[in-house]
Amino acid sequence: MIKRILARIASPVDGWLLFFTLIIFSVSMVLLFSASNQSTEKLVNKSTFLAIGLIAMWVVANISPQTLGRLALPGYILGMCLLIAVAGFGDIVNGARRWLNLGITRIQPSELMKIAVPLVLAWFFSLYEANIKARHYFAAAIMIAMPAILVLKQPDLGTALLISAAGFYILFFAGLSWRIIGLLALIGAIGIYIVMDWDRCTQLFHDFQCRRIEVLKNPMDDPLGAGYHTIQGTIAIGSGGVFGKGWLKGTQTHLDFIPERTTDFIFAVYSEEFGLMGNLVLLILYLLVIGRAFIITSSASTLFGRLLAGSITLTLSTYVFVNMGMVSGILPIVGVPLPLMSYGGTSMLSIMICIGLLMSIQRHRKLMKS
């Protein structure tokens, strides 16, 4: 009886994907203990976030892709309503209006839109699987732009770019023309050139965002202001050397030089304490998760499954690249958490839901027509 119950509980779970995920989470708990100055409260909170995330993952993994498709549009509309509510009366934290107070807790709707956007786009293109036209790509672009603009107004450039990237990956897997992709790359290159100029940048973005872009060229231009995060992150990474200073022995961490060390800059803490070899281990763990996700993508039985799984996989890859890039000083500071490693409830929940979506696609691949 107990065996049957356990087998039923475990049936929707992809063992390898869950195994690699829990290893990364375990590493993050060890690191969080150090980064938080040995705060057991943060460990308890993060464990609670994981427990909620695991439940959400299991629930989503039990939902068939057909049902997920039916929920896609209502979920997208709900997410848009929440973003509009944030713009109207959301909580302001550190000068940004990103949070919505629900009384018992606060949520960050922009995190949920990272899931809702690829979900609704995968559903949308699956409706026209045999006859996708240019107008469908145009309509999809509008569905990406609306939430991205609302998030950009919060202001949250990093999340707006990630939502846009998740949507673009759907367009890519749906067969977007390489000529259009080339044109978008050209527009992106021109955009980068434009924002590298202070006067032009401030016409498009907030001053603090432009300052982050400007100091990327030389953080020492403002070592105690916009360049501080980048300087301290690179110092921590470099001081870790090959094997690191050891757990609980990071001087940049425990002398409070590293900003946001439990959230966005937790990779700097990890690099200082575990060094280059530790970074290689962490990269391998992420590659194992991403590799398993690619296998699930390639074996998906429907266009909806392939589009959704492919977008989730590349989005997770983007999270890792952008976070490590901004901490090491090769990308501007955009406030992107490191998946599973950074402290934060909404981020953890969104990642676990994404893993649940991958498990759903994997579990139901044999039950759907190819």
Order of alpha helices (4+ residues) and beta strands (2+ residues): alpha-alpha-alpha-alpha-beta-beta-beta-alpha-alpha-alpha-alpha-alpha-alpha-alpha-alpha-alpha-alpha-alpha
